[in-house]
Amino acid sequence: ISTGGVALGAWFRVVMEASELWVGFVGAGRMAGGLVRGLLQAGKVPASNVLASAPSDKNLDAWRELGCRTTHCNLEVVYRSTLVFLATKPHILPSVLEEIRPAVGSQHIVVSLVAGVTIQTLQRLLPPWTKVLRIMPNLPCVVQAGAMVFSRGSNAGDEEAALLKSLLSSCGLCEEVPESYIDIHTGLSGSGVAYVYLFAEALAEGAVKMGMPGALASRIAAQTLLGAAKMLLETGEHPAKLRGDVCTPGGTTIYALHQLEKGALRATVMDAVEAATNRACDMAKD
C-alpha cells in the first residue's frame, strides 16, 4: 500500500472507512486471540482481513473458527498485512524479527505485545524506518475488559497512535504512556489480575466458612469485585472516598477493615506491585 502524495491522516481514514486495513498476528496465543476477538466483535476489522501465523495448528484452529485466515509462515503475515502484531514468546522474538526483517517496508506498522522487549531493541532489530509501537495488555482483554497501555517508537506518529488506540479500545481501557510506565503497568495490571483472583478466592472461602455454598459464594464475590470496579471508573471518586461511604459507625464494614489492616493488606499489595514491576524490569535486561 502506498500513500503517494495523500496526507497520512487522510490515508488512514480511507483505509478504515473502506475496511481495507489488513491486520496480521505473528503468534496466535491467548492474548493475541483476545485482542482479535475484541476487534472482530466491535466490527473494527472484518475477519477476512486478519491473518495469523503459528508453528502448528494448536492455536490456529480457534482463529479459523472466527473466520480469520491462518498460515505457518511468518513472512506471509508481513507481506499480506499493513498492521502487524508481534505476539511471540520473548526468547524467540529475536529470531522472528531476523526472519521478517527483509519483508518490513515503510508502509508497515509493527506493534509488539512481547513482554520485556524494549522499543529500542525492536527498532535495532528491524529496518531503521519501521514504525514501531509497544503495547502491554492484560488477561481480561480476552473478554474485552482489559487494561492496556502503549508507547510509540521514534518513527511512529500521532496517526499510528490514534489508529492503535481506536482499534484496541474495543478490548478495554487503552492509554498511551511513556515506555517507562510499561513495566509498572505489568506490576499493577498485567500481574494485578492474579492478585484480584486471589482476593476473590479468599472472599468466597470466607463465605463458605460461614456456611454459604461455594458456587454461590464465588459468583457473589465476582459480582462484588465487578460492581466495585465499575463504581470506581464511573464515579471517578478516590477509592478511599468510596470505602468510607460503605463504612457506618460501629457497623460491620469497619470491623472487617480493622482485620484487613491487622494483616497489612495495603502494604502487602504495594509490595506485590513493586516486586512484579522490578521483575519486569529485570526481564528487559536479560
Solvent accessible surface area in square Angstrom, and as a share of the most:
residue,aa,sasa,rsa
1,I,101,0.51
2,S,97,0.63
3,T,48,0.28
4,G,64,0.62
5,G,86,0.83
6,V,84,0.48
7,A,70,0.54
8,L,69,0.34
9,G,11,0.10
10,A,30,0.23
11,W,24,0.08
12,F,9,0.04
13,R,144,0.52
14,V,86,0.50
15,V,8,0.04
16,M,59,0.26
17,E,141,0.63
18,A,48,0.37
19,S,59,0.38
20,E,94,0.42
21,L,4,0.02
22,W,91,0.32
23,V,0,0.00
24,G,0,0.00
25,F,0,0.00
26,V,2,0.01
27,G,12,0.11
28,A,5,0.04
29,G,30,0.29
30,R,172,0.63
31,M,58,0.26
32,A,1,0.01
33,G,3,0.03
34,G,0,0.00
35,L,0,0.00
36,V,0,0.00
37,R,82,0.30
38,G,0,0.00
39,L,0,0.00
40,L,35,0.18
41,Q,133,0.59
42,A,53,0.41
43,G,63,0.60
44,K,63,0.27
45,V,3,0.02
46,P,53,0.33
47,A,23,0.18
48,S,65,0.42
49,N,10,0.05
50,V,0,0.00
51,L,1,0.01
52,A,0,0.00
53,S,0,0.00
54,A,10,0.08
55,P,129,0.81
56,S,59,0.38
57,D,64,0.33
58,K,174,0.74
59,N,63,0.32
60,L,0,0.00
61,D,71,0.37
62,A,39,0.30
63,W,7,0.02
64,R,103,0.38
65,E,149,0.67
66,L,58,0.29
67,G,43,0.41
68,C,8,0.05
69,R,60,0.22
70,T,33,0.19
71,T,17,0.10
72,H,104,0.46
73,C,55,0.33
74,N,26,0.14
75,L,52,0.26
76,E,50,0.22
77,V,0,0.00
78,V,1,0.01
79,Y,148,0.56
80,R,121,0.44
81,S,8,0.05
82,T,4,0.02
83,L,2,0.01
84,V,1,0.01
85,F,0,0.00
86,L,0,0.00
87,A,21,0.16
88,T,21,0.12
89,K,134,0.57
90,P,55,0.34
91,H,150,0.67
92,I,68,0.35
93,L,1,0.00
94,P,68,0.43
95,S,69,0.45
96,V,11,0.06
97,L,0,0.00
98,E,129,0.58
99,E,71,0.32
100,I,0,0.00
101,R,95,0.35
102,P,112,0.70
103,A,12,0.09
104,V,6,0.03
105,G,17,0.16
106,S,77,0.50
107,Q,64,0.29
108,H,4,0.02
109,I,2,0.01
110,V,1,0.01
111,V,0,0.00
112,S,0,0.00
113,L,17,0.08
114,V,3,0.02
115,A,35,0.27
116,G,15,0.14
117,V,17,0.10
118,T,37,0.22
119,I,13,0.06
120,Q,143,0.64
121,T,37,0.22
122,L,0,0.00
123,Q,52,0.23
124,R,162,0.59
125,L,46,0.23
126,L,2,0.01
127,P,7,0.04
128,P,102,0.64
129,W,128,0.45
130,T,2,0.01
131,K,29,0.12
132,V,0,0.00
133,L,0,0.00
134,R,6,0.02
135,I,0,0.00
136,M,16,0.07
137,P,7,0.04
138,N,8,0.04
139,L,53,0.27
140,P,25,0.16
141,C,0,0.00
142,V,32,0.18
143,V,101,0.58
144,Q,48,0.21
145,A,66,0.51
146,G,5,0.05
147,A,25,0.20
148,M,2,0.01
149,V,15,0.09
150,F,1,0.00
151,S,5,0.03
152,R,79,0.29
153,G,6,0.06
154,S,98,0.63
155,N,63,0.32
156,A,7,0.05
157,G,28,0.27
158,D,104,0.54
159,E,61,0.27
160,E,3,0.02
161,A,6,0.04
162,A,62,0.48
163,L,10,0.05
164,L,2,0.01
165,K,85,0.36
166,S,46,0.30
167,L,0,0.00
168,L,0,0.00
169,S,59,0.38
170,S,21,0.14
171,C,0,0.00
172,G,21,0.21
173,L,98,0.49
174,C,6,0.04
175,E,74,0.33
176,E,69,0.31
177,V,26,0.15
178,P,77,0.49
179,E,54,0.24
180,S,83,0.54
181,Y,111,0.42
182,I,0,0.00
183,D,24,0.12
184,I,86,0.43
185,H,15,0.07
186,T,27,0.15
187,G,0,0.00
188,L,111,0.55
189,S,16,0.10
190,G,24,0.23
191,S,38,0.24
192,G,5,0.05
193,V,25,0.14
194,A,58,0.45
195,Y,55,0.21
196,V,70,0.40
197,Y,119,0.45
198,L,123,0.61
199,F,75,0.31
200,A,21,0.16
201,E,93,0.42
202,A,58,0.45
203,L,71,0.35
204,A,9,0.07
205,E,102,0.46
206,G,35,0.33
207,A,31,0.24
208,V,71,0.41
209,K,170,0.72
210,M,159,0.71
211,G,66,0.63
212,M,68,0.30
213,P,89,0.56
214,G,37,0.36
215,A,71,0.55
216,L,66,0.33
217,A,2,0.02
218,S,60,0.39
219,R,150,0.55
220,I,81,0.41
221,A,8,0.06
222,A,57,0.44
223,Q,111,0.49
224,T,75,0.44
225,L,41,0.21
226,L,108,0.54
227,G,29,0.27
228,A,53,0.41
229,A,47,0.36
230,K,114,0.48
231,M,104,0.47
232,L,69,0.34
233,L,140,0.70
234,E,123,0.55
235,T,69,0.40
236,G,67,0.64
237,E,70,0.31
238,H,129,0.57
239,P,75,0.47
240,A,42,0.33
241,K,102,0.43
242,L,27,0.14
243,R,107,0.39
244,G,39,0.38
245,D,86,0.44
246,V,96,0.55
247,C,30,0.18
248,T,82,0.48
249,P,140,0.88
250,G,65,0.63
251,G,19,0.18
252,T,120,0.70
253,T,37,0.21
254,I,78,0.40
255,Y,155,0.59
256,A,54,0.42
257,L,32,0.16
258,H,105,0.47
259,Q,107,0.48
260,L,69,0.34
261,E,86,0.39
262,K,131,0.56
263,G,57,0.54
264,A,46,0.36
265,L,65,0.32
266,R,146,0.53
267,A,54,0.42
268,T,81,0.47
269,V,62,0.36
270,M,138,0.61
271,D,87,0.45
272,A,34,0.26
273,V,34,0.20
274,E,103,0.46
275,A,64,0.50
276,A,20,0.16
277,T,20,0.11
278,N,76,0.39
279,R,134,0.49
280,A,9,0.07
281,C,45,0.27
282,D,64,0.33
283,M,70,0.31
284,A,33,0.26
285,K,162,0.69
286,D,141,0.73
